[in-house]
Structure formats: structure tokens, C-alpha cells
Amino acid sequence: MKGLLFSLLLLFSSQVFADYINVTGNIKLINNWEGHNGHLIKLSDMSLTNGLCERNDHYILHKNHMFLKENFSMLLTARISGMPVTIRFSDSASNKCEDKFPRIFHIQL
């Protein structure tokens, strides 16, 4: 019985975190292009998000993100200092893509 409960707990806990993809790397480029709904970001390795959205050559920090200024400040800090940054994407949210790019949900330094 304990084995069954442990298995169910393990299955449930893995489902809680299965909706997010974490990508860690150095920022190679920050772009602002007219016509896009936010800042375009390029990391050193973006292979983990292949197939998430139609395009994977940049990530997008949406201009209406609740923490746009704070997140952009973190991205600039990471770019200038050369620190790696971890960006979190949703694999299941209805708004996981913006302008065909993977939409940034969370940033961690």
C-alpha cells in the first residue's frame, strides 16, 4: 500500500512541473524590432525549446509582462556581466507563443 501511495505521489509531483521548460545560457543578443510585441532575446543554446512555437531563433519578453521592467533589467545585467540566466517557458499555456516566438514567463539570475 505504501508503495502505491509513493508511486502516485511521484507521478503527481512530476506532473506539476511538466508544464515548464527551463533554459539556461548566456544572452547573445537583445533586439527591439518594430512590429513585435516585446523584446527579442537570443541565448547561447536555445535547443530545448525547438518545436515549442513556429519560430525558435529568438525568445520574446512580452511588452505587457507584469514584470517587464524588472525582467528587462535582469536581462541587461546578465548580458553586461556575462552571467548565465535561466528563462522559464510554459509548454501548455494557451499564450506560450507570441509573434510565433516562445514567450518568456519567468527569469532567474
C-alpha positions, 0 to 999 in steps of 0.5 A, spaced: 500 500 500 505 504 501 508 503 495 502 505 491 501 511 495 509 513 493 508 511 486 502 516 485 505 521 489 511 521 484 507 521 478 503 527 481 509 531 483 512 530 476 506 532 473 506 539 476 512 541 473 511 538 466 508 544 464 515 548 464 521 548 460 527 551 463 533 554 459 539 556 461 545 560 457 548 566 456 544 572 452 547 573 445 543 578 443 537 583 445 533 586 439 527 591 439 524 590 432 518 594 430 512 590 429 513 585 435 510 585 441 516 585 446 523 584 446 527 579 442 532 575 446 537 570 443 541 565 448 547 561 447 543 554 446 536 555 445 535 547 443 530 545 448 525 549 446 525 547 438 518 545 436 515 549 442 512 555 437 513 556 429 519 560 430 525 558 435 531 563 433 529 568 438 525 568 445 520 574 446 519 578 453 512 580 452 511 588 452 505 587 457 509 582 462 507 584 469 514 584 470 517 587 464 521 592 467 524 588 472 525 582 467 528 587 462 533 589 467 535 582 469 536 581 462 541 587 461 545 585 467 546 578 465 548 580 458 553 586 461 556 581 466 556 575 462 552 571 467 548 565 465 540 566 466 535 561 466 528 563 462 522 559 464 517 557 458 510 554 459 509 548 454 501 548 455 499 555 456 494 557 451 499 564 450 506 560 450 507 563 443 507 570 441 509 573 434 510 565 433 516 566 438 516 562 445 514 567 450 518 568 456 514 567 463 519 567 468 527 569 469 532 567 474 539 570 475 
